[in-house]
Every structure is written in structure tokens, then in C-alpha cells.
């Protein structure tokens, strides 16, 4: 890491460091989240059945993206640590991280590909699709399978894009990372509009257009990302023995980080099963909701791109007071922004829901969602940011506990209760309460940490002495 940048992270005003690092990522994160919503909106033009088919694939594709992001978190944390403590080994460490992650992603893609039918059946897709045997809608089911197979085959390219973007952010080059991500999503959006819009001369039915768009654009930008990394960093290739040793020496922290990324997809899968028990219209609505959830958590998502680097750098260099200041600033900002956003969505819920989805019943469910759930995203924002920063400190087990408590222990029981009550808004009210409970849990963890630090001297991490 450049010494001047390191000094800025550890000496400049904390709030200034956070916002000057985070704001360049605004356009990129907004484009990322808007693309997911665009994808659902375009597919809604093909009818509710296409949207329902997408809804059943979301837990799987979310897992694909989550594991790719998990690998990028491992790479980001490793780059920050090496840049702080062993800068001379940075170039070789970057290459080994990329190759190691690519090997594991290929293994994951083989496993998911072989279990594709079982995964869809587990989510309740077979009960839905069996109603279309002998129906023209069977094409939707076939395109659904083809879509997932294409996502498995292109998984490694997605992982490369995320990892190289994380490397640029870890080295303080947020502007390049942002431009690269925005370009990637702009091209992907254009391809999706051309291939998924029914009126387009290039229209491909069902999910085929999305499948082709993901595969081709991810491959193109994986190549571009590698070229930019090579141009900006004088890479050093490890020997075969070094690479083999790195791949075989899988660290516990790395395993935990990947596993914790699967908590959200698991939660989405279980929520999809709960929704399918109520009505398939809920599954179609969740095809929007899971995408809207991310865009409504724009600020926390932005903070996760830079806060780990800021917190990690100060933590590994022993500036613990600055670490706590960064957490407080982030939490206060999340409360303010998410509260204002919830009020705006409550006032305009009907207009927004019918604008993004032409399907009447689905739009009504989206309106109820916008009425209740966004207030709960204060808690979701706390959990997302705190979890990402704990990973940067090397506390992956604590980070994993935050994700499990939020998504599984707190959110799911409320969702099950809301599904049992089964009124029009009960499920969404339950989701709001589950998210808010996560805020209470994170605040309690943070206060316990502060109390403990006041009663003992916090020593500099052991790695600093090596």
C-alpha cells in the first residue's frame, strides 16, 4: 500500500476518510443494485410465470454471487493485511489469491451443476412446474434450467470480476473499481434490454436472454479486469509448489467467511419456501423484493466496499480508537438514511410498486412490502456493515454469528409466524420486526466490546510483531 495512502487512513479525520473513500463507489453500487431490479422488471414483461421461474432460482443465483463475494472478501482482507505488514510480498500474494479462489469456484460450480435438479426441487419448484406439463409454459421451465446451467458455467468469471474489484478498493483505488463495475453493469443492462424485452428483434424467450447476457458479459469483463490489474500492479507469478501449498493450506477464517456468505442465500431459500406455501404470487413478488432489498440498503452496501479497508488498516496498525469512531459514524449514518428512506417509501408505496411491476396482484404485495419492511432495514444495515468490518479484523467467527443471528435465528421465526397468521401484511410486518431485532443484537455486541476494552489494555495484533 502506498505510504501516503496508509497515513491518510490512519491519521486523517475518520469521517473524512470514510466518505471520501465511499462516495466514489456510489454510482457502482447503485448500478449493481439497479441492474438486479431491471432484470426482474424486464422479465415481468414476459408474464408472471417467467417472474415466478426467476423467483425459484434466486436462492441459487444469490448463493453463486455470495460465494463470489465471499472469495473477494478473503482477497480484500489478505491484500489489506499484506499491504500493511509485508508490502514486498503484495504482487505475488494477489496472484495466488486469484488462482486459489478460481480453483475453489470451479469446484463449487461442478457441485452445484450436478445438484441443480435437487436444489430446485428442494425450493418447491417441482410442485410449481408440474402444473405446466403439456402446457406451452413448459418452455419457461426448460429455459429456467438452461439459465441456471449458464450461471454455473460462468461462475468463475463473476468471481474474477469481484476479486479484482476488491483488490483495487483494498489498495485505495476506489475510482478505478467504481468505473470498472459501472462499465460492467452498463453493458450487461444494455444486453439484457436487447434480449429480454419482448418487443426487441433480438428477444429470447423465458430466461434464455438473461443466461446469454450473464455468460457473455461476465467473460468479457473478467478479461478486461485481469488486463487492468496487470497494467496497474506489477504482478509476480508464484511457482507451482507455492501455489499448490497455498491451495492446500485452506485457512479456517477463509472457510468461515465463505460459509457466512451462504447464510443470506439460505435465508432467501427458506423465505421462498414460506412464500410458496402461502401463494405463488408471493414467490413472484419475492423476485422483486430480494432485489429491492439490496437497493434499499444502498448506503450499507456502499460502506461494505470501503469500511473493511479503513477498519482493517487501522486495526492491524493498532489504531483501535479510530476503529470505534468509524463504527459509530457508520451506525449513525445508517439510522438517519434508512429512516428517511422508509418514510419516503411509505408515502409513495403505491406509485412505486405499480411502476416497477405491471402485474396487479404482485404490485399489491410490493406495496405492502414498501409499507412495512424498509423501516426494519436499519437493523439489516447494522448487521451488514458490522459483519464486513469484523471480517476485516480477522474475527470471522464473530462476523458469522452476526449473520446467523440476523438471517436465521431472528428473521426466520418471525417470518414463519407471519406466514401462519397469513393476513395480507402479516409476513411483511414479521420481516420488519426480525430486521429490527438484528439492530438490537449488533448494538449489544458493540457495547459489550466497548465495555471490555475499557477494562483491559488492547494489545497490538500479533502479526505486527512478525
C-alpha positions in Angstrom: 0.0 0.0 0.0 1.2 3.5 -0.8 2.7 5.1 2.4 0.8 8.3 1.8 -2.5 6.4 1.5 -1.7 4.4 4.6 -1.0 7.6 6.5 -4.3 9.1 5.3 -6.2 6.1 6.5 -4.6 6.2 10.0 -4.2 10.0 10.6 -6.9 12.0 8.7 -10.2 12.7 10.2 -12.2 9.5 10.4 -15.4 10.9 8.9 -13.5 12.4 6.0 -11.7 9.1 5.3 -15.0 7.2 5.3 -16.9 9.5 3.0 -14.1 10.3 0.6 -13.4 6.6 0.2 -17.1 5.6 0.0 -18.7 8.2 -2.3 -16.8 7.2 -5.4 -18.5 3.8 -5.1 -22.0 5.3 -5.0 -22.5 5.0 -8.8 -21.1 1.5 -9.0 -23.2 0.1 -6.1 -26.3 1.9 -7.3 -25.7 0.4 -10.8 -25.2 -3.1 -9.3 -28.4 -3.0 -7.3 -30.4 -1.3 -10.1 -29.4 -3.9 -12.6 -31.0 -6.7 -10.5 -34.2 -4.7 -10.3 -34.1 -4.0 -14.0 -33.6 -7.7 -14.7 -36.8 -8.5 -12.7 -38.8 -5.7 -14.3 -37.8 -6.8 -17.8 -38.8 -10.4 -17.0 -42.1 -9.3 -15.7 -43.0 -8.1 -19.2 -42.8 -11.8 -20.2 -45.6 -12.7 -17.8 -46.0 -13.8 -14.1 -44.9 -17.3 -14.9 -41.4 -16.1 -16.1 -41.2 -14.0 -13.0 -42.1 -17.0 -10.8 -39.5 -19.1 -12.5 -36.9 -16.4 -11.7 -38.1 -16.3 -8.1 -37.3 -20.0 -7.6 -33.8 -19.5 -9.0 -33.0 -16.5 -6.8 -31.7 -18.5 -3.7 -29.3 -20.4 -6.0 -28.1 -17.4 -8.0 -27.8 -15.4 -4.8 -25.6 -18.2 -3.4 -23.5 -18.0 -6.6 -23.0 -14.3 -6.2 -22.5 -14.6 -2.4 -19.7 -17.2 -2.7 -18.0 -15.0 -5.4 -18.3 -12.0 -3.0 -17.0 -14.2 -0.1 -13.9 -15.0 -2.1 -13.4 -11.3 -2.8 -13.7 -10.5 0.9 -11.0 -13.0 1.6 -8.8 -11.5 -1.1 -9.6 -7.9 0.1 -8.7 -8.8 3.7 -5.5 -10.5 2.6 -4.4 -7.6 0.4 -5.0 -5.1 3.2 -3.1 -7.1 5.7 -0.2 -7.9 3.4 0.0 -4.2 2.2 0.2 -3.1 5.9 2.6 -5.7 7.1 4.5 -7.2 4.2 4.2 -4.9 1.3 7.1 -6.6 -0.7 5.0 -9.8 -1.0 1.9 -8.0 -2.3 2.3 -8.7 -6.0 2.7 -12.4 -5.5 0.0 -12.6 -2.9 -2.5 -11.1 -5.2 -1.9 -13.6 -7.9 -2.0 -16.6 -5.5 -5.3 -15.3 -4.1 -6.8 -15.1 -7.6 -5.7 -18.5 -8.6 -6.7 -20.1 -5.3 -10.2 -18.6 -5.5 -10.6 -19.6 -9.1 -9.8 -23.3 -8.2 -12.4 -23.3 -5.4 -15.1 -21.6 -7.6 -14.6 -24.3 -10.3 -15.2 -27.0 -7.6 -18.3 -25.2 -6.4 -19.7 -24.8 -9.9 -19.3 -28.6 -10.5 -21.1 -29.4 -7.3 -24.0 -27.0 -7.9 -24.3 -28.1 -11.6 -24.6 -31.8 -10.5 -27.2 -30.9 -7.9 -29.2 -28.5 -9.9 -32.4 -30.5 -10.1 -32.3 -31.4 -6.4 -31.8 -27.8 -5.4 -34.8 -26.7 -7.5 -37.0 -29.5 -6.0 -36.0 -28.5 -2.5 -37.2 -25.0 -3.1 -40.6 -26.2 -4.2 -40.0 -25.6 -7.9 -41.2 -29.1 -8.9 -44.7 -28.6 -7.4 -45.0 -25.3 -9.4 -43.5 -26.7 -12.7 -45.5 -29.9 -12.7 -48.7 -27.8 -13.2 -47.3 -26.8 -16.7 -46.7 -30.3 -18.1 -48.3 -30.3 -21.6 -48.7 -26.6 -21.3 -47.0 -24.0 -23.6 -45.5 -22.6 -20.4 -43.2 -25.7 -20.2 -40.8 -23.6 -22.3 -40.4 -21.4 -19.2 -39.3 -24.4 -17.1 -36.8 -25.5 -19.8 -35.3 -22.0 -20.0 -35.1 -21.9 -16.2 -32.8 -25.0 -16.2 -30.7 -23.6 -19.0 -30.4 -20.3 -17.2 -29.0 -21.9 -14.1 -26.6 -24.1 -16.1 -25.2 -21.0 -17.8 -24.8 -19.3 -14.4 -22.8 -22.3 -13.1 -20.5 -22.3 -16.2 -19.9 -18.5 -15.9 -19.4 -18.5 -12.1 -15.6 -18.3 -12.3 -15.7 -15.2 -14.5 -18.0 -13.5 -12.0 -15.6 -14.3 -9.2 -12.7 -12.9 -11.0 -14.5 -9.6 -11.6 -15.5 -9.3 -7.9 -12.0 -10.2 -6.7 -10.1 -7.8 -8.9 -12.6 -5.0 -7.9 -11.9 -5.8 -4.2 -8.1 -5.6 -4.9 -8.4 -2.2 -6.3 -10.5 -1.0 -3.4 -8.1 -2.5 -0.9 -5.2 -0.6 -2.5 -7.2 2.7 -2.2 -8.2 2.9 -5.9 -11.9 3.3 -5.4 -12.4 5.4 -8.5 -11.0 2.7 -10.8 -13.0 0.0 -9.0 -16.2 2.1 -9.4 -15.6 2.8 -13.1 -14.9 -0.8 -13.9 -18.1 -2.0 -12.1 -20.3 0.7 -13.7 -19.0 -0.2 -17.1 -19.6 -3.9 -16.5 -23.2 -3.3 -15.4 -24.0 -0.8 -18.1 -23.0 -3.3 -20.8 -24.9 -6.1 -19.0 -28.0 -3.8 -18.8 -27.9 -3.0 -22.5 -27.6 -6.7 -23.4 -30.5 -7.6 -21.0 -32.7 -4.9 -22.6 -32.0 -6.2 -26.1 -32.5 -9.9 -25.2 -35.3 -9.8 -22.7 -37.7 -7.1 -23.8 -40.5 -8.8 -25.8 -40.6 -6.0 -28.4 -36.9 -6.4 -29.3 -35.9 -8.1 -32.5 -33.2 -9.9 -30.5 -35.7 -11.2 -27.9 -35.0 -14.7 -26.5 -37.9 -16.3 -24.7 -38.0 -17.2 -21.0 -34.8 -16.8 -19.1 -32.6 -17.5 -22.2 -31.8 -13.9 -22.7 -30.6 -13.4 -19.1 -28.5 -16.6 -19.4 -26.7 -15.4 -22.5 -26.2 -11.9 -21.1 -24.6 -13.1 -17.9 -22.3 -15.5 -19.6 -21.0 -13.3 -22.4 -20.6 -10.0 -20.4 -19.0 -11.7 -17.4 -16.5 -13.4 -19.6 -15.7 -10.1 -21.4 -15.2 -8.1 -18.2 -13.2 -10.8 -16.4 -10.7 -10.5 -19.3 -10.8 -6.6 -19.0 -10.3 -6.8 -15.2 -7.3 -9.1 -15.5 -5.7 -6.7 -18.1 -6.3 -3.6 -15.8 -4.9 -5.4 -12.8 -1.8 -6.4 -14.8 -1.5 -2.8 -16.0 -1.8 -1.2 -12.5 0.2 -3.8 -10.5 3.5 -5.4 -11.4 2.3 -8.9 -10.8 4.7 -11.7 -9.7 3.7 -15.2 -10.6 4.2 -17.8 -7.9 5.9 -21.2 -8.5 3.8 -24.3 -8.9 4.9 -25.5 -5.5 4.0 -22.2 -3.8 0.6 -22.2 -5.5 -0.1 -25.9 -4.5 0.9 -25.1 -0.9 -1.4 -22.1 -0.8 -4.4 -24.0 -2.3 -3.9 -27.0 0.1 -3.4 -24.8 3.2 -7.0 -23.6 3.5 -7.4 -21.3 6.5 -10.2 -21.5 9.0 -11.0 -17.8 8.5 -11.4 -18.3 4.8 -13.8 -21.3 5.3 -15.9 -19.3 7.8 -16.1 -16.2 5.5 -17.4 -18.3 2.6 -19.8 -20.2 4.8 -21.2 -16.9 6.3 -21.9 -15.7 2.8 -24.2 -18.6 2.4 -26.3 -17.5 5.3 -28.2 -15.0 3.2 -29.0 -17.4 0.3 -30.1 -20.0 2.8 -32.4 -17.4 4.4 -33.7 -16.4 1.0 -34.3 -20.1 0.2 -36.3 -20.7 3.4 -38.3 -17.4 2.8 -39.1 -18.6 -0.7 -40.4 -21.9 0.7 -42.5 -20.0 3.2 -43.8 -17.7 0.4 -44.7 -20.7 -1.8 -46.8 -22.2 1.0 -48.9 -19.0 1.1 -49.2 -18.3 -2.7 -47.1 -18.5 -5.8 -47.8 -14.8 -6.2 -45.6 -14.2 -3.2 -42.8 -16.1 -5.0 -43.2 -13.8 -8.0 -43.2 -10.8 -5.6 -40.1 -12.0 -3.9 -38.3 -12.0 -7.3 -38.6 -8.2 -6.9 -38.3 -8.0 -3.1 -34.9 -9.7 -2.8 -33.6 -7.3 -5.5 -35.3 -4.2 -4.0 -33.9 -5.1 -0.6 -30.4 -4.7 -1.8 -31.1 -1.3 -3.5 -32.9 0.0 -0.4 -29.8 -0.9 1.6 -27.6 1.2 -0.8 -25.7 3.1 2.0 -24.8 0.0 4.0 -23.8 -1.8 0.7 -21.6 1.2 -0.1 -20.0 1.2 3.3 -19.1 -2.5 3.0 -16.9 -1.7 0.0 -14.7 0.7 1.9 -15.2 0.3 5.7 -13.4 -3.1 5.8 -10.3 -1.4 4.3 -10.5 1.6 6.6 -11.2 -0.5 9.7 -8.8 -3.3 8.8 -5.9 -0.8 8.1 -6.4 0.9 11.5 -6.9 -2.3 13.3 -3.8 -4.1 12.0 -1.7 -0.9 12.7 -3.1 -0.7 16.3 -5.3 2.5 16.0 -8.2 1.0 17.9 -9.8 4.3 18.9 -10.2 5.2 15.2 -11.8 1.8 14.6 -14.5 2.6 17.2 -15.1 6.1 15.8 -15.6 4.6 12.3 -18.2 2.2 13.6 -20.1 5.0 15.4 -20.1 7.2 12.3 -21.4 4.3 10.2 -24.2 3.3 12.6 -25.5 6.9 13.0 -25.5 7.4 9.2 -27.4 4.2 8.6 -30.1 5.2 11.2 -30.6 8.6 9.6 -30.6 7.5 5.9 -32.7 4.3 6.4 -35.3 6.2 8.5 -35.7 8.9 5.9 -35.9 6.3 3.1 -38.6 4.3 4.9 -40.7 7.5 5.3 -40.4 8.3 1.6 -41.3 4.8 0.6 -44.3 4.7 2.9 -45.7 7.9 1.3 -45.2 6.7 -2.3 -45.6 2.9 -1.9 -48.5 2.5 -4.4 -46.9 4.6 -7.1 -43.6 2.8 -6.9 -45.0 -0.7 -6.8 -47.2 -0.3 -9.8 -44.4 1.5 -11.7 -41.9 -1.3 -11.4 -44.3 -4.2 -11.9 -47.3 -4.4 -14.2 -48.8 -7.5 -12.6 -51.7 -6.4 -10.4 -51.5 -9.0 -7.6 -47.7 -8.8 -7.4 -47.9 -5.0 -7.3 -50.2 -5.1 -4.4 -47.8 -7.3 -2.4 -45.0 -5.0 -3.3 -47.0 -2.1 -1.9 -47.4 -3.9 1.4 -43.7 -4.7 1.4 -42.8 -1.0 0.9 -45.2 0.0 3.7 -43.6 -2.2 6.4 -40.2 -3.7 5.7 -37.9 -0.7 4.9 -38.1 0.6 8.5 -36.5 -2.7 9.5 -33.6 -2.2 7.2 -32.0 -0.1 9.9 -31.2 -3.4 11.6 -30.2 -5.1 8.4 -27.8 -2.2 7.7 -26.2 -2.5 11.1 -25.7 -6.3 10.6 -24.2 -6.0 7.1 -21.6 -3.3 8.0 -20.6 -4.8 11.3 -20.2 -8.2 9.8 -18.0 -7.0 7.0 -15.8 -5.0 9.4 -15.4 -7.9 11.8 -14.1 -10.0 8.8 -11.5 -7.2 8.1 -10.3 -7.6 11.7 -9.8 -11.3 11.3 -12.8 -12.1 13.6 -14.6 -14.2 11.1 -16.4 -16.4 13.7 -17.9 -13.3 15.3 -18.9 -12.0 11.9 -20.6 -15.3 11.1 -22.5 -15.2 14.4 -23.9 -11.8 13.4 -25.1 -13.1 10.0 -26.7 -16.3 11.6 -28.4 -14.3 14.3 -29.8 -11.8 11.8 -30.9 -14.0 9.0 -31.7 -17.3 10.7 -32.3 -17.0 14.4 -34.2 -13.7 14.4 -35.7 -13.2 10.9 -36.9 -16.7 10.0 -39.0 -17.3 13.2 -40.8 -14.0 12.7 -41.4 -14.9 9.0 -42.8 -18.3 9.9 -45.2 -16.7 12.4 -46.2 -14.1 9.8 -46.9 -16.9 7.3 -49.0 -18.8 9.9 -51.1 -15.7 10.6 -51.4 -15.2 6.8 -53.1 -11.8 6.7 -52.3 -9.6 3.7 -49.5 -7.7 5.6 -48.5 -10.2 8.4 -45.5 -11.6 6.6 -44.1 -8.2 5.9 -44.7 -6.9 9.4 -42.9 -10.0 10.7 -39.9 -9.3 8.4 -39.7 -5.8 9.7 -39.6 -6.9 13.3 -36.9 -9.5 12.5 -34.6 -7.0 10.9 -35.1 -4.5 13.8 -34.2 -7.2 16.3 -30.9 -7.5 14.5 -30.1 -3.9 15.2 -30.6 -4.5 19.0 -28.3 -7.6 18.8 -25.5 -5.6 17.0 -25.7 -2.7 19.4 -25.4 -5.1 22.4 -22.4 -6.7 20.8 -20.8 -3.3 20.2 -21.5 -2.1 23.7 -20.0 -5.2 25.3 -16.9 -4.8 23.1 -16.5 -1.2 24.3 -17.0 -2.1 27.9 -14.5 -4.9 27.7 -11.9 -2.6 26.1 -12.3 -0.1 29.0 -11.3 -2.8 31.5 -8.2 -4.1 29.8 -5.4 -2.9 27.6 -5.8 -3.8 24.0 -2.5 -5.1 22.7 -1.3 -4.7 19.1 -2.2 -7.7 16.9 0.4 -10.4 17.0 1.0 -10.1 13.2 2.5 -6.7 13.8 5.4 -8.2 15.6 6.3 -10.6 12.9 
